[in-house]
Amino acid sequence: MLASGSAGNAAFLSTSKTRVLIDAGLSVRELTRRLAEIGEKPEDLDAVLITHEHSDHIAGLPRLVRSRAKKKKPVAVFVSRLTAPMIDWEATEDNPQPPVEHFQAGSDWTVGDIKVQSFGIPHDAEDPVGFCLEAEGVKVGIATDLGYVPDSIKYHLRGVHFLLFESNHAIEMLKVGPYPWSVKQRVMSRKGHLSNDTTCDYIENDLDSGVQALILGHLSEQNNHPVIVRQGAEHSLLRRGIAPRLVIAEQKMQTEVFTY
């Protein structure tokens, strides 16, 4: 994870042959800096996958695509058919909208040697999706920005070895926090964000027992705290009877590099 939170989201996944970015919610400068921290460069990306059109997931996308085009190394961008029209590509006569690969939510395809499977998620965007990515016998799941966990998502996340999952807010902190009531209602709705309690319930009852690393992300800076998230998740993992690597993703710095 290069960044996770309401100020910007991006994740990097690579095999021996293929490099993929999931979301581009950081500036190109910051994205470049964080990739460099793990020995990677934006110009080596083979594809960018976009979950939905909210700015914290696409803020750096137009400039990233343009910078690659200027270097004569265009990058494939995969966006759902309904999400694509919602993105402002900042196109001009000199810099037209880049070509985009459209997909239907729920479909799958391959990028290099990575099999990508998309699935719909309940969130207040046009056509939000999560992803499972498989290569070399490893399955990675990405599911953030969702208001609840339907059975369809539980199904897609079976067999994951690495999972990025949301743990956005502590209910009581949200209720007494500084957000306007209308925003609180949105966050708590079935198209909002997952509470710590809901995430812990998923961990305890549905998380795949073979998971090697669980990364909890998209924590609210106003209505949550990493210590609370970790304590709840550790308790649920103990009750589940499994002990994967547990990491709380941060907004201001990238996580460790996970290998399998």
Helices and strands as residue ranges (DSSP letters): E 11-14, E 19-22, H 28-37, G 42-44, E 47-49, H 55-58, H 61-70, E 76-80, G 84-86, E 101-103, E 108-111, E 114-120, E 129-135, E 138-143, H 151-156, E 162-166, H 171-176, H 181-188, H 196-205, E 213-217, H 226-240, E 245-248
